Amino acid sequence: MYKGKKKKASNRSRILECIYRNAPIARTDIAEETEITPATVTMNVTTLISEGFVKELGEVSTDEGSSGRKRVLIDIIPGRAYSIGLEFTQKALVICITDLKGRIRFQHAEPFNEELAGRITDAIIDGVKGLVAESGISWDEIVGIGAAVPGHMNGSASSLVTNRKTWQNFDPKRIEKELPLPIVYENNARCMALGEYLFSPQESPDSFAFFHVGMGMFCANVVDGEMFLGENYVAGEIGHTIVSEGGRRCECGKYGCLQTYASENHLIRNARLLYKNTPNTILRSLVPDDSLITIETITTAYSMGDPVIGMYIAEALKYLGITISNIAIITNPGKIFLHGQLFDNQDIQNELMDYIERQLIFVDRTYAGNVEILPYAAVDGAVGASALAILRFFIRPAMGE
């Protein structure tokens, strides 16, 4: 499991991370930002340029009309090396190769089914090897592999900790043995948060919350550039906060958990029951069988005015709005990112933001502007895992377990 900056960061690591977060940037600004001496910054940047990881972009004047020394801006060279990211969920196994800036160069996806779940270890090994072969990129050009998992890894990274038996055949140790690159694992929402931090520096502050709603849900927290992990597996499990006392029974054993109202798993389960028991539901005009219902089917039925689906979605958005506003009040992050296929629907976006604004209006009418709904793509978790590998094996290589 990724542990962030457990040990003191080296000057090289701090300089690299500063470049990622602030590029294009001059050496003098790196020194000021990191509080590393200008001579040490210059020495490290010179080394990074000689290794081909950093390039000079050109000169800019310090101030308009100034006769002082011009600054030379620098940036990362994206194609100097690559990273592999993968994610497996109850939607798909997705593997991608990105450059150092997170741009996808090659990708592979297999839709989820029980057969894939049963062979998930082999599917990951074969998928990674096949994608590297297809890309023509040598293993030596790849810094490492990041794996976004639907749960948590245990302390020794030897097994997946999750309530679901779906992934009981997942064998991380065999994956490490079969693949010729170092691999690091982390919860998929935390990986996506790291992807925002590393690959979207202009949009992500140093402290933010990343609230992902998928088949399950999780809220990752980045604080001053560090992933908050807590002392056990509880941190971030926002889906198991109680929103309706005495409500629906959750798989965790409690009643009224948020995820029993707003996760894709529960929305799809309720929609399938509706399909079977209600002849006039709009769902029947969208799919020929209830097994084909997806979250997209549900959001389409919502926009088309299905009254029962509308009730399900309204309830989900009410509890999500309350939870998101509670995050804002309790932790006050610089930004709250919302991510999930549920939010792709514009009608749902509008209603959710209305709930949030009403919950936070007592603070400031503009405070809800700190909440941003991100566009959704099936590859987002894999790209986040690639960011995890870049952080662990390229930027912070001396700060592992």
Secondary structure, DSSP 8 states (H G I E B T S, - for coil): ----S-S---HHHHHHHHHHHH-SEEHHHHHHHHT--HHHHHHHHHHHHHTTSEEEEEEE-SSTT--S--EEEEEE-GGG-EEEEEEE-SSEEEEEEEETT--EEEEEEEE--HHHHHTHHHHHHHHHHHHHHHHT--GGGEEEEEEEESSEE-TTSSSEE-S-STTTT--HHHHHHHSSS-EEEEEHHHHHHHHHHHH-TTT--SSEEEEEESSSEEEEEEETTEE---SSS-TT-GGGSBSSTT-SB-TTS-BSBTHHHHSHHHHHHHHHHHHHH-TT-THHHH-SSGGG--HHHHHHHHHTT-HHHHHHHHHHHHHHHHHHHHHHHHH--S-EEEESGGGGSHHHHHHHHHHHHHHHTTT-TTGGGGEEE----TTHHHHHHHHHHHIIIIISTT---
